[in-house]
Amino acid sequence: MAIAVYAKTCAANTPGNQSIFYDEVGSITSVTIASGEVTGVTMAAGTFSEFDADIDSIKLTMEGSGGSSFFQNNKVEARFSKLTAAMVTAKQSLVDAVTCGAVVIVLDGNNQAWIVGWNASELGTRPMKKITANFDSGMKPSDEDTGAYTITLEGESGYDPVPFNTATNATILAGSAAFITFN
């Protein structure tokens, strides 16, 4: 296999992420990927669900290593302020989802959506299969960064998250993608 050519684009880069959407892998019939980009998502049941995370708290990380084989751990972390019954229910739904696997869509700071836990080679067979949830109530009103759940989903894959193509990405940005329930 030949090494690919990479030419840096001279454009502004905005780190961070804006929005996050979760779904169970079993709810997805197919993800169409052409030329390395998601061109469509067909749902068997339900839709991806938007979770309103705290501003500047969504983080996508990938860490991998290998030699004759390569795998990486893809992680999506987000923080959700204020312990409520609705937050406990939402967190529990993610706990239930990772049993069979979850797929995540992350909208980054550059207005580009990425699907994590599904790619053209593994076709949903390596979704996000682990959840870590941490809650710290804080001890006094002045305690910073407390009173929030931090939820991390992760999964091992041989591939990076896949970006959505321009047309499908535009429907996510407009809040009109049929495969997502927006808040």
NORDAFEN-V551766 format. One record per residue. N is the residue number from 0. RES is the residue in three letters. D_CENTER is the distance of its C-alpha to the mean C-alpha in Angstrom with 1 decimal. Layout:
n-><N;N>
res-><RES;RES>
d_center-><D_CENTER;D_CENTER>
//
This chain:
n-><0;1;2;3;4;5;6;7;8;9;10;11;12;13;14;15;16;17;18;19;20;21;22;23;24;25;26;27;28;29;30;31;32;33;34;35;36;37;38;39;40;41;42;43;44;45;46;47;48;49;50;51;52;53;54;55;56;57;58;59;60;61;62;63;64;65;66;67;68;69;70;71;72;73;74;75;76;77;78;79;80;81;82;83;84;85;86;87;88;89;90;91;92;93;94;95;96;97;98;99;100;101;102;103;104;105;106;107;108;109;110;111;112;113;114;115;116;117;118;119;120;121;122;123;124;125;126;127;128;129;130;131;132;133;134;135;136;137;138;139;140;141;142;143;144;145;146;147;148;149;150;151;152;153;154;155;156;157;158;159;160;161;162;163;164;165;166;167;168;169;170;171;172;173;174;175;176;177;178;179;180;181;182>
res-><MET;ALA;ILE;ALA;VAL;TYR;ALA;LYS;THR;CYS;ALA;ALA;ASN;THR;PRO;GLY;ASN;GLN;SER;ILE;PHE;TYR;ASP;GLU;VAL;GLY;SER;ILE;THR;SER;VAL;THR;ILE;ALA;SER;GLY;GLU;VAL;THR;GLY;VAL;THR;MET;ALA;ALA;GLY;THR;PHE;SER;GLU;PHE;ASP;ALA;ASP;ILE;ASP;SER;ILE;LYS;LEU;THR;MET;GLU;GLY;SER;GLY;GLY;SER;SER;PHE;PHE;GLN;ASN;ASN;LYS;VAL;GLU;ALA;ARG;PHE;SER;LYS;LEU;THR;ALA;ALA;MET;VAL;THR;ALA;LYS;GLN;SER;LEU;VAL;ASP;ALA;VAL;THR;CYS;GLY;ALA;VAL;VAL;ILE;VAL;LEU;ASP;GLY;ASN;ASN;GLN;ALA;TRP;ILE;VAL;GLY;TRP;ASN;ALA;SER;GLU;LEU;GLY;THR;ARG;PRO;MET;LYS;LYS;ILE;THR;ALA;ASN;PHE;ASP;SER;GLY;MET;LYS;PRO;SER;ASP;GLU;ASP;THR;GLY;ALA;TYR;THR;ILE;THR;LEU;GLU;GLY;GLU;SER;GLY;TYR;ASP;PRO;VAL;PRO;PHE;ASN;THR;ALA;THR;ASN;ALA;THR;ILE;LEU;ALA;GLY;SER;ALA;ALA;PHE;ILE;THR;PHE;ASN>
d_center-><29.4;30.0;27.9;26.1;27.4;25.1;26.4;24.9;24.4;26.3;24.1;22.6;19.3;17.5;15.3;12.7;10.0;11.1;8.9;6.0;6.4;6.8;9.5;11.8;12.4;16.0;15.5;14.7;17.9;16.8;14.6;17.2;16.8;19.8;20.6;17.2;15.4;13.9;16.9;16.3;14.6;17.3;16.8;19.3;18.9;17.1;14.1;10.5;11.1;10.5;10.8;12.9;12.1;15.0;15.5;14.7;12.8;9.0;8.9;7.2;10.1;11.7;15.1;17.4;21.1;23.6;26.9;27.8;24.4;21.1;18.0;15.1;12.9;9.2;8.0;5.5;8.4;9.6;13.2;14.9;18.6;21.5;22.0;22.7;23.2;20.3;17.9;19.4;19.0;15.3;14.7;17.0;15.2;12.2;14.9;16.5;13.5;12.9;16.6;16.1;12.4;9.1;6.7;3.2;3.9;4.3;8.1;9.9;13.5;15.1;13.9;12.0;8.9;7.0;6.1;5.1;7.8;10.2;12.7;16.3;18.0;16.4;15.7;13.5;15.9;13.6;10.5;9.1;12.6;13.0;12.5;14.3;15.5;18.0;20.2;23.1;25.5;27.5;31.3;32.5;31.4;31.3;28.7;25.8;22.1;23.1;22.9;19.1;16.7;14.2;11.6;9.8;8.2;9.3;10.8;13.6;13.8;16.4;14.1;11.7;8.6;10.5;11.2;12.5;16.2;18.2;19.2;16.0;14.2;17.3;16.9;13.4;15.2;18.2;16.5;18.2;15.8;17.4;14.4;12.8;14.7;14.8;16.4>
//
